[in-house]
């Protein structure tokens, strides 16, 4: 698509190209073209050069065209990345299921983990859905979501190619009958990634670090277990997806190393929101949103005491995980668990 657009720019007057993309003048300065007839097309301009002109520029006709297209693609990518840059997301309260006003505003910063807690059926998933569609008082809760303190443009809300939000649901079902390697390759190609082989290898390695059971690049994605497919999508989201906001629905049921998964996403400066019933995950968040009766009841900052408790819980959880893996691999627990857990 981008190549088609840039090739079209070769056939319209340069003055119109500059009018549409003012940064194009930087290209002509770079190659040393100071004065020329801007009513010409790029193709006409290059065709008009004499061999002496080309010698002065130290570049061939085809190379000028190739460099022009590469420049336009690079600038387009840079502008797209800048427009997708998200430093904050603000949730402005609506109403709970009793039509009581939430009367709350929460701003989330990039690199933050926000846990969403509450009883089953309280409305955790509804909050994630509001954020996913960047609600503008047009959902049942009447909440509004701001991006960088502004109402998001329509193309940001409904764009398929440049989605601001990636959602990892409880059930990751693949319908493409391809290998995991082919699946990631196709995603990388759609992102116009150059070092595809390297990114494929990195994502599969990362997914295997997260998954309880490792898988090879040639395994069809339709044969991955629930935990393996979730691990693959977390790794793909962290290392390849440009979406700056990640929504996770109950990662504790995914069969993945949830602590590693969250650390990976935060390291990539994503804003991570996760609904959870797991006390370990709830305390991993910088803050937690408490949902009650379909509405935001309150927001709690994780205290220093809770962070200390998290460290203790993490050690306990690690020991339980080792016990689980022993049982899964057919081993017997022939020692005193009470002593092992130090309780």
RODO-2510 file (C-alpha; in nm, 4 decimals, decimal comma):
residues 343
     n   res          X          Y          Z
     1     x     0,0000     0,0000     0,0000
     2     x     0,2733     0,2469     0,0993
     3     x     0,4811     0,1642    -0,2115
     4     x     0,1769     0,2286    -0,4321
     5     x     0,1249     0,5707    -0,2740
     6     x     0,4910     0,6661    -0,3039
     7     x     0,5081     0,5545    -0,6695
     8     x     0,2033     0,7713    -0,7420
     9     x     0,3947     1,0701    -0,6026
    10     x     0,6475     1,0254    -0,8832
    11     x     0,3827     1,1209    -1,1399
    12     x     0,2336     1,4402    -0,9922
    13     x     0,3907     1,7891    -0,9949
    14     x     0,6564     1,8263    -0,7264
    15     x     0,4932     2,1510    -0,6091
    16     x     0,1801     1,9487    -0,5244
    17     x     0,3875     1,6858    -0,3425
    18     x     0,5522     1,9600    -0,1326
    19     x     0,2135     2,1153    -0,0646
    20     x     0,0904     1,7792     0,0655
    21     x     0,4120     1,6742     0,2438
    22     x     0,6206     1,9783     0,3370
    23     x     0,9083     1,7605     0,4601
    24     x     0,9797     1,6557     0,0965
    25     x     1,1916     1,9709     0,0564
    26     x     1,4374     1,8152     0,3027
    27     x     1,4990     1,5358     0,0512
    28     x     1,5970     1,7782    -0,2257
    29     x     1,8288     1,9656     0,0122
    30     x     1,9881     1,6357     0,1116
    31     x     2,0677     1,5259    -0,2464
    32     x     2,1877     1,8780    -0,3367
    33     x     1,9006     1,9968    -0,5582
    34     x     1,8620     2,3671    -0,4861
    35     x     1,6925     2,5166    -0,7896
    36     x     1,4681     2,3293    -1,0331
    37     x     1,1264     2,3542    -1,1960
    38     x     0,8835     2,2338    -0,9286
    39     x     0,6029     2,2104    -1,1827
    40     x     0,7693     1,8962    -1,3136
    41     x     0,6938     1,5515    -1,1779
    42     x     0,9704     1,3615    -1,0033
    43     x     1,0036     1,1351    -1,3079
    44     x     1,0301     1,4343    -1,5416
    45     x     1,2870     1,6028    -1,3180
    46     x     1,5123     1,2979    -1,3081
    47     x     1,4766     1,2403    -1,6844
    48     x     1,5833     1,6021    -1,7486
    49     x     1,9209     1,5592    -1,5757
    50     x     2,2251     1,5514    -1,8035
    51     x     2,5141     1,3147    -1,7375
    52     x     2,7090     1,6186    -1,6155
    53     x     2,4314     1,6985    -1,3631
    54     x     2,4400     1,3424    -1,2367
    55     x     2,8200     1,3490    -1,2048
    56     x     2,7911     1,6664    -0,9963
    57     x     2,5320     1,5008    -0,7724
    58     x     2,7339     1,1786    -0,7542
    59     x     2,4224     0,9674    -0,8017
    60     x     2,2378     0,7829    -1,0811
    61     x     1,8818     0,8394    -1,2066
    62     x     1,7418     0,5142    -1,0652
    63     x     1,9176     0,5731    -0,7353
    64     x     1,7522     0,9161    -0,6989
    65     x     1,4101     0,7552    -0,7494
    66     x     1,4888     0,4689    -0,5091
    67     x     1,6184     0,7112    -0,2457
    68     x     1,3087     0,9291    -0,2846
    69     x     1,0736     0,6346    -0,2278
    70     x     1,2814     0,5120     0,0698
    71     x     1,2775     0,8645     0,2188
    72     x     0,8986     0,8926     0,1867
    73     x     0,8468     0,5489     0,3454
    74     x     1,0773     0,6338     0,6354
    75     x     0,9053     0,9672     0,6990
    76     x     0,5638     0,8019     0,6807
    77     x     0,6705     0,5408     0,9397
    78     x     0,8125     0,8105     1,1696
    79     x     0,4929     1,0177     1,1528
    80     x     0,2800     0,7080     1,2145
    81     x     0,4888     0,6163     1,5206
    82     x     0,4645     0,9717     1,6525
    83     x     0,0855     0,9789     1,6037
    84     x     0,0579     0,6444     1,7843
    85     x     0,2670     0,7636     2,0784
    86     x     0,0587     0,7356     2,3925
    87     x     0,1853     0,8876     2,7158
    88     x    -0,1387     0,8653     2,9110
    89     x    -0,4917     0,7252     2,9095
    90     x    -0,7642     0,8861     3,1199
    91     x    -1,0826     0,7087     3,2278
    92     x    -1,3642     0,9519     3,3051
    93     x    -1,6386     0,7863     3,5071
    94     x    -1,9902     0,7148     3,3863
    95     x    -2,2580     0,5211     3,5765
    96     x    -2,2851     0,1819     3,7463
    97     x    -2,5693    -0,0646     3,6840
    98     x    -2,7883     0,1178     3,9400
    99     x    -2,7401     0,4389     3,7408
   100     x    -2,5270     0,5847     4,0200
   101     x    -2,2575     0,8259     3,9005
   102     x    -1,9002     0,6971     3,9272
   103     x    -1,7743     1,0537     3,9800
   104     x    -1,4113     0,9573     3,9190
   105     x    -1,1273     1,0341     3,6786
   106     x    -0,8147     0,8160     3,6567
   107     x    -0,5058     0,8892     3,4472
   108     x    -0,2750     0,5998     3,3575
   109     x     0,0830     0,6597     3,2415
   110     x     0,2966     0,4543     3,0036
   111     x     0,5031     0,1909     3,1809
   112     x     0,2324     0,1479     3,4457
   113     x     0,0516    -0,1735     3,5410
   114     x    -0,3085    -0,1265     3,6483
   115     x    -0,4975    -0,4206     3,7968
   116     x    -0,8763    -0,4342     3,7864
   117     x    -1,0311    -0,6288     4,0746
   118     x    -1,3812    -0,7207     4,1821
   119     x    -1,6157    -1,0198     4,2178
   120     x    -1,7111    -1,2308     3,9167
   121     x    -1,9757    -1,0451     3,7173
   122     x    -1,8979    -0,7094     3,8787
   123     x    -1,8053    -0,5409     3,5496
   124     x    -1,4280    -0,5843     3,5082
   125     x    -1,4576    -0,6994     3,1468
   126     x    -1,6958    -0,4129     3,0704
   127     x    -1,4290    -0,1632     3,1783
   128     x    -1,1759    -0,3340     2,9493
   129     x    -1,4278    -0,3166     2,6640
   130     x    -1,4812     0,0560     2,7241
   131     x    -1,1078     0,1154     2,7045
   132     x    -1,0685    -0,1072     2,3968
   133     x    -1,3251     0,0916     2,1962
   134     x    -1,2042     0,4241     2,3438
   135     x    -1,5590     0,4890     2,4631
   136     x    -1,7014     0,8388     2,4213
   137     x    -2,0149     0,8219     2,6376
   138     x    -2,1533     0,5791     2,3758
   139     x    -2,1436     0,2523     2,5753
   140     x    -2,3854     0,1278     2,8458
   141     x    -2,1620     0,2734     3,1205
   142     x    -2,1421     0,6199     2,9543
   143     x    -1,7698     0,6351     3,0337
   144     x    -1,5279     0,8474     2,8328
   145     x    -1,1684     0,7562     2,7476
   146     x    -0,9103     1,0251     2,6675
   147     x    -0,5715     0,9623     2,5065
   148     x    -0,2967     1,2093     2,5970
   149     x    -0,5685     1,4230     2,7636
   150     x    -0,7606     1,4524     2,4351
   151     x    -1,0636     1,2934     2,2724
   152     x    -0,9151     1,0385     2,0261
   153     x    -0,9730     1,1001     1,6567
   154     x    -1,2211     0,8730     1,4811
   155     x    -0,9488     0,6968     1,2807
   156     x    -0,7724     0,6075     1,6062
   157     x    -1,0911     0,4574     1,7498
   158     x    -1,1758     0,2389     1,4540
   159     x    -0,8475     0,1859     1,2678
   160     x    -0,7608    -0,1796     1,2056
   161     x    -0,4051    -0,1185     1,0840
   162     x    -0,2956     0,1249     1,3575
   163     x    -0,4832     0,0067     1,6640
   164     x    -0,3767     0,1798     1,9822
   165     x    -0,4969    -0,1148     2,1880
   166     x    -0,4101    -0,4838     2,1907
   167     x    -0,6413    -0,7146     2,3846
   168     x    -0,5383    -1,0553     2,5176
   169     x    -0,8579    -1,2364     2,6063
   170     x    -0,8997    -1,5526     2,8130
   171     x    -0,9471    -1,7645     2,4995
   172     x    -0,6917    -1,7234     2,2207
   173     x    -0,8310    -1,9295     1,9322
   174     x    -0,6426    -1,9380     1,6016
   175     x    -0,8210    -2,0111     1,2740
   176     x    -0,5152    -1,9860     1,0444
   177     x    -0,3682    -2,3277     0,9698
   178     x    -0,0034    -2,2151     0,9668
   179     x     0,3017    -2,2829     1,1801
   180     x     0,3920    -2,0471     1,4630
   181     x     0,6893    -1,9291     1,2583
   182     x     0,4686    -1,8520     0,9565
   183     x     0,2136    -1,6768     1,1783
   184     x     0,4720    -1,4360     1,3224
   185     x     0,6350    -1,3893     0,9796
   186     x     0,3045    -1,2732     0,8292
   187     x     0,2535    -1,0282     1,1158
   188     x     0,6089    -0,8970     1,0738
   189     x     0,5570    -0,8569     0,6973
   190     x     0,2383    -0,6575     0,7589
   191     x     0,4453    -0,4264     0,9820
   192     x     0,7129    -0,3960     0,7092
   193     x     0,9766    -0,5284     0,9518
   194     x     1,3154    -0,5768     0,7851
   195     x     1,4869    -0,8282     1,0185
   196     x     1,2007    -1,0796     1,0058
   197     x     1,4046    -1,3943     1,0803
   198     x     1,5519    -1,2334     1,3919
   199     x     1,2160    -1,1115     1,5250
   200     x     1,0536    -1,4522     1,4637
   201     x     1,3317    -1,6242     1,6585
   202     x     1,3121    -1,3673     1,9409
   203     x     0,9328    -1,3968     1,9770
   204     x     0,9324    -1,7779     1,9866
   205     x     1,2177    -1,7796     2,2404
   206     x     1,0329    -1,5224     2,4510
   207     x     0,7062    -1,7206     2,4305
   208     x     0,8851    -2,0377     2,5400
   209     x     1,0302    -1,8512     2,8377
   210     x     0,6746    -1,7577     2,9383
   211     x     0,4974    -2,0857     2,8610
   212     x     0,4842    -2,3780     3,1007
   213     x     0,5504    -2,6159     2,8113
   214     x     0,7863    -2,5247     2,5270
   215     x     0,6945    -2,5508     2,1578
   216     x     0,8914    -2,5442     1,8313
   217     x     0,8610    -2,2934     1,5426
   218     x     0,7099    -2,5578     1,3113
   219     x     0,4148    -2,6430     1,5393
   220     x     0,0827    -2,5277     1,3844
   221     x    -0,0744    -2,2466     1,5872
   222     x    -0,4001    -2,4448     1,5957
   223     x    -0,2197    -2,7149     1,7985
   224     x    -0,0883    -2,4831     2,0685
   225     x    -0,2336    -2,5232     2,4158
   226     x    -0,4158    -2,2359     2,5837
   227     x    -0,1041    -2,1394     2,7791
   228     x     0,1232    -2,1659     2,4755
   229     x    -0,1039    -1,9551     2,2549
   230     x    -0,1370    -1,6894     2,5270
   231     x     0,2434    -1,6867     2,5733
   232     x     0,2885    -1,6480     2,1968
   233     x     0,0496    -1,3530     2,1805
   234     x     0,2064    -1,1820     2,4835
   235     x     0,5528    -1,2135     2,3244
   236     x     0,4179    -1,0955     1,9883
   237     x     0,2438    -0,7978     2,1505
   238     x     0,5562    -0,6975     2,3436
   239     x     0,8149    -0,7391     2,0673
   240     x     0,6239    -0,6712     1,7454
   241     x     0,2921    -0,4958     1,8020
   242     x     0,2947    -0,1154     1,7923
   243     x    -0,0151    -0,0951     2,0129
   244     x     0,0908     0,1103     2,3188
   245     x    -0,1991    -0,0070     2,5388
   246     x    -0,2434    -0,3731     2,6375
   247     x    -0,5571    -0,5145     2,7986
   248     x    -0,5354    -0,8569     2,9639
   249     x    -0,8305    -1,0568     3,0902
   250     x    -0,7351    -1,2950     3,3737
   251     x    -0,3772    -1,3900     3,2866
   252     x    -0,3650    -1,6185     3,5918
   253     x    -0,5646    -1,8790     3,4007
   254     x    -0,3292    -1,8755     3,1047
   255     x    -0,0589    -2,1183     3,2189
   256     x     0,2176    -1,8611     3,1677
   257     x     0,4782    -1,7024     3,3924
   258     x     0,2648    -1,3976     3,4695
   259     x     0,5378    -1,2022     3,6507
   260     x     0,7736    -1,2341     3,3524
   261     x     0,4906    -1,1461     3,1137
   262     x     0,4082    -0,8220     3,2934
   263     x     0,7726    -0,7226     3,3296
   264     x     0,8215    -0,7792     2,9559
   265     x     0,5259    -0,5587     2,8600
   266     x     0,6221    -0,2794     3,0987
   267     x     0,9813    -0,2893     2,9745
   268     x     0,8427    -0,2066     2,6285
   269     x     0,6715     0,1011     2,7825
   270     x     0,3195    -0,0298     2,7338
   271     x     0,0262     0,0795     2,9498
   272     x    -0,0991    -0,2509     3,0892
   273     x    -0,4465    -0,3032     3,2351
   274     x    -0,5446    -0,6475     3,3592
   275     x    -0,8534    -0,7853     3,5238
   276     x    -0,7604    -1,0420     3,7854
   277     x    -0,8682    -1,2465     4,0875
   278     x    -0,5052    -1,3280     4,1720
   279     x    -0,3702    -1,1415     4,4798
   280     x    -0,0169    -1,1621     4,3411
   281     x    -0,1176    -0,9885     4,0170
   282     x    -0,3381    -0,7387     4,1990
   283     x    -0,0409    -0,6243     4,4076
   284     x     0,1920    -0,6146     4,1044
   285     x    -0,0008    -0,3161     3,9739
   286     x     0,1030     0,0410     4,0466
   287     x    -0,2606     0,0903     4,1383
   288     x    -0,5783    -0,1147     4,1288
   289     x    -0,9247    -0,0213     4,0169
   290     x    -1,1955    -0,1767     4,2342
   291     x    -1,5177    -0,2630     4,0484
   292     x    -1,8487    -0,3007     4,2300
   293     x    -2,2057    -0,3172     4,0935
   294     x    -2,0806    -0,2532     3,7405
   295     x    -1,9004     0,0686     3,8323
   296     x    -1,5633     0,1943     3,9512
   297     x    -1,5928     0,1928     4,3301
   298     x    -1,2458     0,3284     4,4116
   299     x    -0,8824     0,3392     4,3053
   300     x    -0,6102     0,2170     4,5421
   301     x    -0,2413     0,3040     4,5112
   302     x    -0,0214     0,0050     4,5971
   303     x     0,1340     0,0874     4,9348
   304     x     0,4862     0,0117     5,0580
   305     x     0,3448    -0,2474     5,2988
   306     x     0,1677    -0,4192     5,0088
   307     x     0,4894    -0,4173     4,8057
   308     x     0,6659    -0,5914     5,0955
   309     x     0,3826    -0,8445     5,1105
   310     x     0,4121    -0,8950     4,7354
   311     x     0,7739    -1,0021     4,7781
   312     x     0,6699    -1,2655     5,0338
   313     x     0,3799    -1,3820     4,8158
   314     x     0,6121    -1,4087     4,5147
   315     x     0,8467    -1,6441     4,7010
   316     x     0,5509    -1,8541     4,8162
   317     x     0,4065    -1,8565     4,4630
   318     x     0,7408    -1,9713     4,3172
   319     x     0,7439    -2,2709     4,5504
   320     x     0,3847    -2,3605     4,4624
   321     x     0,4728    -2,3347     4,0933
   322     x     0,7571    -2,5834     4,1430
   323     x     0,5161    -2,8244     4,3124
   324     x     0,2722    -2,7865     4,0234
   325     x     0,5451    -2,8653     3,7710
   326     x     0,6495    -3,1732     3,9675
   327     x     0,2957    -3,3093     3,9485
   328     x     0,2572    -3,2178     3,5814
   329     x     0,5739    -3,4059     3,4878
   330     x     0,4692    -3,7228     3,6732
   331     x     0,6880    -3,6779     3,9795
   332     x     0,5866    -3,7657     4,3361
   333     x     0,5870    -3,5184     4,6226
   334     x     0,7663    -3,7359     4,8765
   335     x     0,8641    -3,4604     5,1196
   336     x     0,6874    -3,2578     5,3853
   337     x     0,5113    -2,9683     5,2084
   338     x     0,4630    -2,7808     5,5336
   339     x     0,8391    -2,7658     5,5858
   340     x     0,8965    -2,6930     5,2164
   341     x     0,6605    -2,3949     5,2228
   342     x     0,7888    -2,2917     5,5658
   343     x     0,4402    -2,2575     5,7155
***
